[in-house]
Amino acid sequence: MAWHSLELEEVLEKLNVDPNKGLSSSGVEERLARFGSNILREERKKTIFERFLEQFKDVMIAILMAAAAISFVVSLFENEGFFEPVLIMLIVVLNAVIGVIQESKAEKALDALKKLSSPNAKVIRDGEQRIVQASNVVPGDIVLVEAGDFVPADARILSSASLKVDESALTGESVSSEKKTEAKVKEDATLGDRFNMIFSGCSVTYGRAKAVVVETGMQTEMGKIASMLSAEEETETPLQKKLNVLGKYLAIAAIVACAIIFLVGLIDGIPIMEIFMISVSLAVSAIPEGLPAIVTVVLAIGVQRMVKRNAIIRKLPAVETLGSATVICSDKTGTLTQNKMTLVKAFSDYDSTLEEISSENLPEIRSLLLYATLCSDGRIIYESGEEKQIGDPTETAIVFAAKRNGIEKEKIEEKYPRLAEIPFDSERKMMTTINRIENKNVVITKGAIDSVALRCVAGDVEKGRRIAEEMGSDALRVLAIAYKHIEEIPEILDPAEIESGLTFMGLVGMIDPARPEAKESVALCKQAGIKPVMITGDHKLTAAAIAREVGILSPEEKVVDGSELARMLDSELEERVRDISVYARVSPSDKLRIVHAWQKQGEVVAMTGDGVNDAPALKAADIGCAMGITGTDVAKSAADMTLTDDNFSTIVEAVKEGRGIYANIRKVVGFLLGTNIGEILTVFAAMIIWREAPLISAQLLWINLVTDSLPAIALGMEPVEEDVMKSKPKRKNEGIFANGLGYRVILQGIMFAFLTLIGFSIGWKSTGDIVVGRTMAFAILSLTQIFHSFNMRSNHSLFKTGLFSNVFHIFATVVSLAMVAFVLFIDPVARIFGLAELNASMYLLAILLSLVPIPVIELEKLAGVMRRRD
């Protein structure tokens, strides 16, 4: 129900409550039974064991488990022990454990929402004021709130005195909202414009109020956000989708290849068990057993890199998603701006001085700041060297500007003591103090220019109005300062009398300023082909001014507010979304609509935010980025990533890192699949040509799980290449093998198979011993893959990349070579793996054949450079 648009009498009538007596105890019990407790419902959380089991749903994990089963069958029939299946299962379990650890910080959003609720509430029941648990507040309860209180439930204001409420968690607006008892509010008013309402979870920053509760629990605005969080499903990252598709293709390829070999064997009359074992060997070669685990390790390495760049990742695959981002929907307050009201301009009527605030303003401006500070209650204190602002943000902005000019509030209050005051009132829109200055009683009034101007009898008020209008067009919040002298302070302070006959002194203009680095970061986003979009609960004029300043809003782009957005159908929004760069005065559901509209356009959407109001959109986006300092626990829990420094430029660095990680994953996938294709073709071709397997399953498993793994991990640790941010984001539907990687992998696999088959043939035919041939094949395939990892480090030439630019790769190469030597030269181990000792010429031939891919790939890279130049 639109409680904000009803008359007060109608609200009280519908709720059936006396505003003076409140509800009766029996009435409270009846409503508690009907409406339920004033708490946010929580869905059952998954146990650690359930999360552990969920890790096994991944296609690649299923392939790993199939490999373990196949290896178990092989071990059972060949009596070779169960080293291989145990090793594979260890990798499977390790992968699952890492996944659970990363997700153990998962959905705590509803818990965080609960923390925003006040534990107790002051209510009037049975005609008496009582303190009750906030969970027992019901619709119809008369609640009392004052500065420092959390609002226990959504309520319609019955009476108030100078009430201001911090609603930034819900609306995103940095300035406290001034509340009015008799405000007329339209039914379709946005949340930030419902001035006669107070909302659950928001804090009272000034004044006091009496209000009637209209909604509790999940029906409050906070509860609606909790519902959206529960309803919004986790999005699957592009990397997850691609690896799932890859896993399915590999599984199909393995089954088809096995079926063909099995059929060929049956036709040739090969015994069933023998052909079965050969088919198993082929299946093992088709499955990249280490891929899921290695990709997980690469992502984990990326997560550690992100931490160093002030970004904490909640889920591993989200690292890659950042690199795919094509749109960043950014909140304004605290993300693009500093979330700190700052005085930026002041106008002195004394000599018509309009000056930007600095640490050395003219005497006339300093005098204006002195008077404005004396007429302010806000304070700035320092605890453990950290600045803390206490009070209304507009007043602390004045106090800080004065401090920059050497005017310390505590000192001037001691020198010019406050003798009396008339507090701010939302009807008068002014605050007045009387201070003893230079042995005179000076009345100082601070407030809205329209209100102050009406009470001035001296000073150039009209010019003040014009200057205020100019400041307003720059989205500044403007306050006027006026004063007069009085002989004596009356016992009863009548605002009409005290605040009359004033002399206009000047104006101060403030704004929540853009972060200094935001403009450069936005420019970098655009250079990288990423569209930045501002989504804020702040006013349209303010949002547009900040967006223009940081470079988000260009002349041809549009600004839309919440009311305009509400009139758009989803289909219309989807059509217009590319032309709109700024959304102002929006609700949480609006943010969801915007994110979904971009997603339906095929874009990968990153959403930044810090408030409760951002949480549903953070969860719905392809990647949600919460602010770590100013961000609420709700936002952090709903997001995929938290920026520990609340800096927009960190997002750009994270995007760069994400692109680098994705490039490294492509290198890893290309490397592992190239070697696997080489293995498949080696076994397949040998079976077709000679009806013999050139490698047994144990040898293939050793290559896949051990020899390849360290170089693959090292490829994932490659530094981010310098030109990574000069290219456009990859398309959402772009496959992991795009831009020719798939063709290169296949051709490289063919080359590996060809080299391996040459060695197998020479070793077998020259000695007549197939074990020697298999030893040659094992040595060549192992060494080829290790040396080939140097080719996969970059699309640039190895001479440009530098042999030693990745020390981890050098270490991985040395260890992998040692592992190959361990199997080849330690006689007991060699026998376990079905290998024989080779003579010196065969070892030399194996090394020479293994080095062939390096010059071949270098020539291919050179040809690519030549083609691009043409």
Buried (B, 14 or more C-beta within 10 A) or exposed (E): EEBBBBEBEEBBEBBEBEBEEBBBEEBBEEBBEEBBBBBBEBEEEBEEEEBBEBBBEBBBBBBBBBBBEBBBBBBEEBEBEBBBBBBBBEBBEEBBEBBBEBBEEBBBBBBBBBEBBBEBBBBBBEEEEEEBBBBBBBBBBBBBBEBEBBBBBBBBBBEBBBBBBBBBBBBBBBBBBBBBBEBEBEEEBBBBBBBBBBBBBBBBBBBBBBBBBBBBBBBBBBBBBBBBBBEBEEBEBBBBBBBBEBBBEBBEBBEEBBEBBBEBBEEEEBEEEEBBBBBBBBBBBBBBBBBBBBBBBBBBBBBEBBEEBBBBBBBBBBBBBBBBBBBBBBBBBBBBBBBBBBBBBBBBBBEEBBBEBEEEBBEBBBBBBBBBBBBBBBBBEEEEEEEEBEBBBBBBBBBBBBBBBEBBBEEBBEEBEBEBBBBBBBEBBBBBBBBBBEEEBBBBBBBBBEBBBEBBEBBEBEEBBEBBEBBBEBBBBBBBBBBBEBEEEEEEBEBEEBBBBBBBBBBBBBBBBBBEBBBBBBBBBEEBBBBBBBBBBBBBBBBBBBBBBBBBBEEEBEBBBBBBBBEBEEEEBBEEBBEBBBBBBBBBBBBBBBBBBBBEBEBBBBBBBBBBBBBBBBBBBBBBBBBBEBBBBBBBBBBBBBBBEBBBBBBBBBBBBBBBBBBBBBBBBBBBBBBBBBBBBBBBBBBEEBBBBBBBBBBBBBBBBBBBBBBBBBBBBBEBBEEBBEEEBBBBEEEBBEEEBBEBBBBBBBBBBBBBBBBBBBBBEBBEEBBBBBBBBBBBBBBBBBBBBBBBBBBBBBEEBEEEBBEBBBEBBEBBBEBBEEBBEEEEEBEBBBBBEBEEEBBEBBEEBBBBBBEBBBEBBEEBEEEEEE
